[in-house]
Amino acid sequence: MIKPSPRILFVIPYFGRWPFWIPFFLESCRHNPDIDWLFFSDCGVPENLPANVTIEPISFADYCHKVSERLKIDFSPKDAYKLCDIKPALGYIHEDRLQGYDFWAFGDIDLIYGDLRSYFTAERLARYDLFSTHERRVAGHLCLLRNTACKRELFMRIKDWQQRFTDDQHHALDEGAFSRIFLWRKNLPKPLFELVGQFNPLRRTSEFTEAFSTPGGCIKWHDGTENFPGKWFWINGKLKNDRDGDHTFPYFHFVCWKRNEWAKLPAPDPVAIQRLAAEPTWVIDATGFHRGDL
């Protein structure tokens, strides 16, 4: 008898306006049909929503009220960007929506998924309780946690979490203070860093492996250079690039292009974007999403 793969639910609050690339993001979700996404949002329901993506309509004010009630704090930020700080608490806040799931995940939408199951295999998920796709910090754009009371409540170990959740400053708690719960002395040379980690039970039951998902950032490429891929190819749910041959990646986090090159481009035609996203293949580069040679 084949044992079913562990069930995974991404929980993502997102408010304001869907970015132009949301059809591509959603199409990459569709090609991971046995993983689910739950959005809390005031952005409306995009066209052609995949069956494994749920958009729960809610205003930003009402969502903040929900967070306040669940955490017993006054969560009333001026800007939705503050939601990044509470990512590690999303499993606790939405515990009622996690019934039947083995893992819950938090993350961002400025990325495109490849074949997530080929990376987060059942064997891999059986070994650890937390998965970060960076080696020395929790990846705020994609982190999986086992659906247990311990992991849902880990955010409470963040020092002064109530005060830091409720002020208006963005603390990057998802990648900073939350990471330090697992990674002690993370700036030590690798041998010492690994040795120190053996004394932390939470570190021993977590996987921090660099997936090279965010080219152009502070992490060098896998060969130690800054010769990053110039094109990424999404091919029927598989994700490759022009630098690494047939090697596939779990996802591509295009935050650097989004902040820099794409910010200077004119807004693309939404109708053309919708049509292209429905194609079986597309190319992503510094000029955006388009058809191209694969």
C-alpha positions in Angstrom: 0.0 0.0 0.0 1.4 3.4 -1.0 1.5 5.9 1.9 0.1 9.3 0.9 2.4 12.2 0.8 2.3 14.5 3.9 -0.3 17.2 3.4 0.9 20.8 3.2 -1.0 24.1 3.5 0.5 27.5 2.8 -1.1 30.3 4.8 -0.6 33.8 3.3 -2.3 37.0 4.3 -2.0 39.5 1.4 -3.7 43.0 1.2 -3.8 45.8 -1.2 -3.6 44.8 -4.8 -2.5 41.7 -6.6 0.8 42.2 -8.5 0.9 41.9 -12.3 2.5 38.5 -12.1 -0.2 36.8 -10.0 -1.5 34.7 -13.0 2.0 33.1 -13.2 2.2 32.5 -9.4 -1.2 30.9 -9.5 -0.3 28.7 -12.5 2.7 27.4 -10.6 0.4 26.6 -7.7 -1.9 24.7 -10.1 1.0 22.5 -11.1 1.5 21.4 -7.5 -2.1 20.0 -7.2 -1.5 18.0 -3.9 -0.4 21.1 -2.0 -2.9 23.8 -0.9 -2.7 27.6 -0.5 -5.0 29.6 1.7 -5.1 33.4 1.3 -6.7 36.0 3.5 -7.1 39.0 1.2 -9.0 42.1 0.1 -7.7 41.9 -3.4 -10.6 40.0 -4.9 -10.6 36.6 -6.6 -8.2 36.4 -9.6 -9.5 34.8 -12.8 -9.0 31.1 -13.4 -8.3 30.3 -9.8 -6.7 26.8 -9.3 -8.7 24.3 -7.3 -5.9 24.1 -4.7 -5.9 27.8 -3.9 -8.5 29.4 -1.6 -9.0 33.1 -1.4 -10.9 34.1 1.8 -12.2 37.6 1.4 -11.6 39.9 4.4 -10.7 43.5 5.0 -7.3 44.4 6.4 -8.9 45.9 9.5 -11.0 42.7 10.1 -7.9 40.5 9.6 -5.9 42.6 12.1 -8.8 42.2 14.6 -8.7 38.4 14.1 -5.0 38.5 14.8 -5.5 40.6 17.9 -8.2 38.3 19.3 -6.1 35.2 18.7 -2.8 36.5 20.1 -4.5 38.7 22.8 -2.6 41.8 21.6 -3.6 45.0 19.9 -2.4 44.3 16.4 -3.3 47.5 14.4 -0.5 48.3 12.0 -0.7 51.2 9.6 0.9 49.2 6.8 0.2 45.6 5.6 4.0 45.1 5.3 4.0 44.6 9.1 2.3 41.2 8.4 5.8 39.9 7.6 6.7 40.1 11.3 3.8 37.7 12.3 4.5 35.0 9.7 5.9 32.6 12.4 2.6 33.0 14.2 0.3 32.2 11.3 0.1 28.5 12.2 -1.1 29.5 15.7 -3.4 32.2 14.5 -5.1 29.9 11.9 -4.8 26.7 13.8 -8.5 26.0 13.1 -7.7 25.9 9.3 -4.8 23.3 9.7 -7.0 20.3 10.5 -5.8 17.3 8.5 -2.5 18.9 7.4 0.9 17.5 8.4 2.8 20.8 7.6 1.9 24.4 7.4 4.0 27.0 5.6 4.4 30.7 5.4 5.8 32.6 2.4 5.7 35.3 -0.2 4.1 35.6 -3.6 7.1 37.3 -5.5 8.1 33.9 -6.7 7.3 31.1 -9.0 7.1 27.4 -7.8 8.7 24.5 -9.6 7.9 20.9 -8.6 7.7 21.3 -4.8 7.2 17.6 -4.2 10.4 16.6 -6.0 12.2 18.8 -3.5 10.1 18.3 -0.3 9.9 14.5 -0.7 8.0 12.3 1.7 11.4 10.9 2.9 12.7 14.4 3.5 9.6 15.5 5.3 9.8 12.5 7.6 13.2 13.5 8.9 12.7 17.1 10.1 10.1 19.4 11.6 11.1 22.7 9.9 12.5 23.3 6.5 14.2 26.6 5.5 15.6 27.0 2.0 18.5 29.2 3.3 21.4 27.7 5.2 21.8 30.3 7.9 18.4 31.9 8.4 14.7 31.1 8.1 13.6 32.0 4.6 10.7 34.3 5.0 9.6 33.7 1.4 9.2 29.9 2.0 9.3 28.0 5.3 7.6 24.7 6.1 6.8 23.7 9.7 5.3 20.5 11.1 1.8 21.0 12.3 2.3 20.4 16.0 1.6 22.6 19.0 5.3 23.0 19.5 5.9 24.5 16.0 2.7 26.5 16.0 3.8 28.2 19.3 7.5 28.6 18.7 7.1 32.3 17.8 6.4 32.9 21.5 10.1 32.3 22.2 10.9 35.5 20.3 12.0 38.0 22.9 9.4 40.7 23.6 7.2 39.3 20.8 4.0 41.0 22.0 5.7 44.5 21.9 7.5 43.8 18.6 4.3 42.6 17.0 2.3 45.6 18.0 4.7 48.5 17.3 4.8 50.0 13.8 8.4 49.2 13.1 9.2 46.4 10.6 11.6 44.1 12.5 11.9 41.3 9.9 11.2 38.9 12.8 10.4 36.0 10.3 14.1 35.9 9.2 15.8 37.5 12.2 14.6 36.8 15.7 12.8 33.6 14.6 15.9 32.3 13.0 17.9 32.8 16.2 15.6 30.3 18.0 17.1 27.6 15.8 20.5 28.9 14.8 22.9 29.9 17.5 26.1 31.8 16.7 25.2 31.8 13.0 28.2 33.9 12.0 30.7 31.3 13.2 32.9 29.4 10.7 30.9 26.4 9.3 32.6 23.7 11.4 32.0 25.6 14.7 28.5 26.6 13.6 27.6 23.0 12.9 29.1 21.9 16.3 27.1 24.5 18.2 24.0 23.5 16.4 24.3 19.9 17.8 23.5 21.4 21.3 20.2 22.9 20.1 17.4 20.3 19.9 15.4 22.6 17.6 18.3 22.9 15.2 18.8 19.1 15.2 15.2 18.6 14.1 15.3 21.3 11.4 16.8 21.4 7.9 18.5 24.6 6.8 19.7 23.9 3.3 20.5 26.6 0.7 18.2 26.0 -2.3 19.7 28.8 -4.4 16.2 30.2 -4.9 17.1 34.0 -4.7 19.8 34.9 -7.3 21.2 38.4 -7.2 21.0 38.8 -3.4 23.6 38.5 -0.7 24.2 34.8 -1.2 26.6 33.8 -3.9 25.6 31.2 -6.4 26.4 27.5 -5.7 29.8 27.8 -7.4 30.8 30.6 -5.1 30.5 33.3 -7.9 28.1 36.1 -8.5 27.5 34.7 -12.0 23.7 34.3 -11.5 21.3 32.9 -14.1 20.0 35.4 -16.6 16.9 33.5 -17.6 14.5 31.1 -15.8 12.4 28.6 -17.7 9.0 27.4 -16.4 8.1 24.2 -18.3 4.9 22.5 -17.4 5.6 22.9 -13.7 9.3 22.3 -13.8 11.7 25.2 -13.2 15.2 25.4 -14.8 17.5 28.2 -15.8 20.2 29.1 -18.4 23.0 28.4 -16.0 22.5 25.0 -14.5 21.5 22.6 -17.4 18.9 20.0 -16.4 19.0 20.8 -12.7 15.5 21.8 -11.4 14.7 24.2 -8.6 11.8 24.1 -6.1 11.1 27.8 -6.8 12.5 31.1 -8.1 12.3 34.1 -5.8 12.6 37.1 -8.2 12.7 39.8 -5.5 15.9 41.4 -6.9 14.4 41.8 -10.4 11.1 43.0 -8.9 12.9 45.8 -6.9 15.3 46.9 -9.5 14.8 46.1 -13.3 11.0 45.5 -13.2 10.3 48.7 -11.2 11.5 50.7 -14.3 9.3 48.9 -16.8 5.9 50.0 -18.0 2.9 48.0 -16.6 2.3 45.0 -18.8 -1.0 44.3 -20.5 -3.1 42.2 -18.1 -4.9 40.4 -20.9 -1.6 39.4 -22.5 -0.3 38.3 -19.1 -3.3 36.1 -18.5 -2.9 34.5 -21.9 0.8 33.9 -21.5 0.4 32.4 -18.0 -2.0 29.8 -19.5 0.8 28.6 -21.9 2.7 25.4 -21.0 6.1 27.2 -21.0 7.4 30.7 -20.3 10.6 32.6 -19.7 11.4 34.9 -16.8 14.2 37.4 -17.0 15.1 41.0 -16.2 12.5 42.2 -18.7 9.6 40.3 -17.1 7.6 37.3 -18.2 7.5 36.4 -21.9 7.7 33.7 -24.5 11.1 32.7 -25.6 13.6 30.0 -26.6 13.7 27.3 -24.0 
